[in-house]
């Protein structure tokens, strides 16, 4: 496989004003994934080593290249591999939206490329005045896309640095974060609080980690508890509202995930969505649009 040819094959299919995408999705070399992030390349390795043939092609690109491991017990920031020296913090563009990335931030660099189509759909669905709740928000990409369509967003995450990052993403795109809401804390607790207060949202995004533990040590797992999460979120969904329900849990089949989502809101209409075209390897991401 010629890396330059793979990049050239992706470019014509990308949305306008997009410079972040998956180049190789584990189909050429099992366990080897390559992402283009503006002028940088990020190689992710799952239970394998960097193939020598790929290493030579990476050096030939003349781009800054970073490598990180996806092994089960390794959660490290990417390491510089080759190419010109580059700042760890930089910007990417997706559908004309700018996002701050950071190779030094840890295991995740600021955005999940496999949610590109869903971010575009959130932006398309929102209108001025739409109220959107973005749970497990990480750096608030869904909130930003909604805000760009005039929505009033509430961004909820357990980590304050992520909320701060989300505000910076808004500022980067000319959105005033002071006109939006940012909540730090456990999503389940906040959903219960919103329900007690009678607070309702026109739209809710549910993209939880596959596994988490709260401050009392209680374990939450997608494959067991996602239906209950949908039920709690539905209690704060306005009549006629919609939810994006998604997970990258590989233990769940698409059919099992659909059953979980349906169990949380039995009267809703469910529509599945595929992954972006450049994610042509394992079909791991499950995405369902729920409409009440």
C-alpha positions in Angstrom: 0.0 0.0 0.0 1.3 3.4 -1.0 0.5 5.9 1.8 0.5 8.9 -0.5 -1.9 7.2 -2.8 -4.2 6.4 0.1 -4.3 10.0 1.1 -4.9 11.1 -2.5 -7.8 8.6 -2.7 -9.5 10.1 0.4 -9.3 13.8 -0.5 -11.9 14.0 -3.2 -14.5 12.3 -1.0 -14.1 14.6 2.0 -16.6 17.3 2.9 -15.5 20.9 2.0 -13.1 22.6 4.4 -12.0 19.3 6.1 -8.4 18.4 6.8 -8.9 15.7 9.4 -9.8 12.2 8.3 -8.7 8.5 8.5 -6.2 7.4 5.9 -5.8 3.8 6.9 -8.4 1.9 9.0 -6.7 -1.4 9.9 -7.5 -2.9 6.5 -4.0 -2.9 5.0 -2.1 -3.8 8.2 -4.3 -5.3 10.9 -4.2 -3.2 14.0 -2.6 -0.2 12.3 -4.6 3.0 11.9 -3.4 6.3 10.3 -5.2 9.7 10.7 -4.4 12.9 8.9 -4.7 15.9 11.3 -4.1 19.0 9.3 -0.4 18.7 8.2 0.3 16.0 10.8 -0.1 12.2 10.7 -1.1 10.2 13.7 -0.4 6.4 13.7 -2.3 4.3 16.2 -1.2 0.7 16.9 -3.4 -1.9 18.5 -1.5 -5.0 19.7 1.0 -4.8 16.9 4.2 -3.0 16.0 4.8 -0.4 13.3 5.4 -2.1 10.0 8.8 -1.3 8.5 7.3 -0.6 5.1 4.9 2.0 6.6 7.7 3.5 8.7 9.6 4.2 5.5 6.6 5.8 3.8 5.9 7.9 6.8 9.4 9.3 6.7 9.0 10.0 3.0 5.9 12.2 3.5 7.9 15.0 5.0 5.1 15.6 7.5 5.3 15.6 11.3 4.4 12.0 12.4 3.3 10.9 15.9 2.6 7.3 17.1 0.5 6.1 19.9 -0.5 2.6 21.2 -4.1 1.4 21.6 -3.1 -1.7 23.6 -5.6 -2.6 26.4 -3.3 -1.5 29.3 -1.6 1.4 27.6 -3.1 4.9 27.7 -0.3 7.2 26.7 0.0 10.4 24.7 1.3 10.1 21.2 5.1 10.1 20.8 7.0 12.0 18.1 8.2 9.6 15.4 9.6 11.6 12.5 9.3 14.6 10.3 9.7 18.3 11.0 9.3 19.5 14.6 5.8 20.7 15.2 3.8 22.4 18.0 1.8 19.9 20.1 -1.2 22.2 20.0 -2.7 23.0 16.6 -5.9 23.4 14.8 -7.9 21.1 12.4 -10.9 22.0 10.2 -14.0 19.8 9.7 -16.8 21.0 7.6 -15.4 24.5 8.1 -15.5 24.2 11.9 -12.2 24.7 13.7 -11.1 22.5 16.6 -8.1 22.7 18.9 -6.0 19.5 19.0 -3.2 18.6 21.4 -0.8 15.8 20.9 0.4 16.3 24.5 -3.0 16.1 26.1 -2.9 12.3 26.8 -4.6 9.4 25.1 -7.2 11.4 23.2 -6.2 14.4 21.1 -9.4 16.5 21.2 -11.9 15.1 18.8 -13.1 11.7 17.6 -13.0 11.6 13.8 -15.5 8.8 13.6 -18.3 11.2 14.7 -17.8 13.6 11.8 -21.1 12.8 10.1 -23.0 12.9 13.4 -21.6 16.4 14.2 -22.7 17.6 10.8 -26.2 16.1 11.3 -26.5 17.8 14.7 -25.6 21.1 13.1 -28.2 20.5 10.4 -31.0 19.6 12.8 -30.5 22.5 15.2 -32.2 25.9 14.8 -31.9 29.2 16.6 -33.3 28.7 20.0 -33.0 24.8 20.0 -31.9 23.7 23.5 -29.3 20.9 23.4 -27.8 18.9 26.2 -24.4 17.3 25.4 -23.5 14.7 27.9 -20.1 13.0 28.4 -19.1 16.0 26.2 -15.3 15.7 26.3 -14.2 18.9 24.4 -17.7 19.8 23.4 -17.6 19.3 19.7 -21.4 18.5 19.5 -22.1 21.6 21.5 -20.1 23.7 19.2 -21.8 22.4 16.1 -25.2 23.0 17.6 -24.2 26.5 18.8 -23.1 27.4 15.2 -26.7 26.8 14.2 -28.0 29.1 16.9 -28.8 26.5 19.6 -28.5 27.2 23.3 -26.2 24.4 24.6 -25.5 22.7 27.9 -22.2 20.9 28.0 -21.8 18.3 30.7 -18.6 16.5 31.6 -16.8 15.2 34.6 -13.5 16.8 33.8 -13.1 20.6 34.2 -10.1 20.7 31.7 -12.5 19.3 29.0 -15.1 22.0 29.7 -12.4 24.6 29.4 -11.2 23.1 26.2 -14.8 23.2 24.9 -15.0 26.9 25.7 -11.8 27.5 23.7 -13.3 25.6 20.7 -16.3 27.9 20.8 -14.1 31.0 21.0 -12.0 29.7 18.1 -15.2 29.7 16.0 -16.6 33.1 17.0 -19.1 31.6 19.5 -19.3 33.3 22.9 -19.2 30.5 25.6 -20.8 32.9 28.1 -24.0 32.5 26.2 -24.0 28.7 26.8 -24.0 26.5 29.9 -21.2 24.3 31.2 -21.8 21.8 34.0 -19.1 19.7 35.7 -20.1 16.4 37.3 -21.6 13.0 36.9 -24.0 12.7 34.0 -26.5 10.4 35.8 -26.7 12.8 38.8 -27.3 15.8 36.5 -30.0 13.9 34.5 -31.8 13.2 37.8 -31.4 16.8 38.8 -32.8 18.1 35.5 -35.8 15.7 35.8 -36.6 16.9 39.3 -36.4 20.5 38.2 -38.6 19.9 35.2 -36.0 21.1 32.9 -36.5 19.9 29.3 -34.2 19.9 26.2 -35.1 19.8 22.6 -32.1 17.6 21.8 -29.7 15.4 23.8 -26.5 13.7 22.9 -25.5 10.5 24.7 -21.9 9.3 23.9 -20.7 7.7 27.1 -17.5 5.8 27.8 -17.9 2.1 27.6 -16.9 1.8 31.3 -16.8 4.2 34.2 -16.8 4.3 38.0 -18.5 7.0 40.0 -17.1 8.7 43.2 -18.8 5.9 45.3 -17.1 3.2 43.3 -20.2 2.1 41.5 -19.4 0.6 38.0 -21.3 1.6 34.9 -21.1 -0.4 31.7 -22.5 0.4 28.3 -23.6 -3.2 27.6 -25.6 -3.4 30.8 -26.7 0.1 31.6 -27.2 2.1 28.4 -30.9 1.5 28.4 -31.3 3.0 31.8 -29.2 6.0 30.6 -31.6 6.5 27.7 -34.6 6.3 30.1 -33.1 8.9 32.4 -32.3 11.2 29.5 -35.8 10.8 28.0 -37.2 12.2 31.3 -35.6 15.5 30.3 -36.4 15.4 26.6 -39.1 17.9 25.4 -42.1 16.5 23.5 -41.1 16.0 19.9 -37.4 16.1 20.8 -34.6 13.9 19.6 -31.5 12.2 20.9 -28.3 11.0 19.4 -27.4 7.7 21.1 -24.0 6.3 20.2 -21.3 4.0 21.6 -18.0 2.5 20.4 -18.4 -0.6 22.6 -17.1 -3.5 20.6 -18.8 -6.0 22.8 -22.2 -4.9 21.6 -23.7 -5.8 18.3 -25.7 -3.2 16.4 -28.9 -5.2 17.1 -28.2 -5.4 20.8 -27.5 -1.7 21.0 -30.7 -0.9 19.2 -32.6 -3.1 21.7 -30.9 -1.2 24.6 -31.8 2.2 23.2 -35.4 1.1 22.5 -35.8 -0.3 26.0 -35.1 3.2 27.4 -37.7 5.0 25.3 -40.1 2.3 23.9 -42.4 4.8 22.1 -39.6 6.5 20.1 -38.7 6.0 16.4 -35.1 4.8 15.9 -32.9 5.3 12.9 -29.4 3.9 12.6 -26.6 5.8 11.0 -23.4 4.4 9.4 -19.8 5.5 10.1 -18.0 8.0 7.8 -16.8 6.6 4.5 -13.1 6.7 5.6 -13.8 4.3 8.5 -14.0 1.3 6.2 -12.5 -1.3 8.6 -14.2 -2.7 11.6 -17.8 -1.5 11.9 -17.5 -0.8 15.7 -19.4 2.5 16.1 -23.1 2.3 16.8 -25.2 5.4 16.1 -28.9 5.7 16.6 -31.1 8.8 16.1 -34.0 8.6 18.5 -37.1 10.7 17.7 -40.0 11.1 20.1 
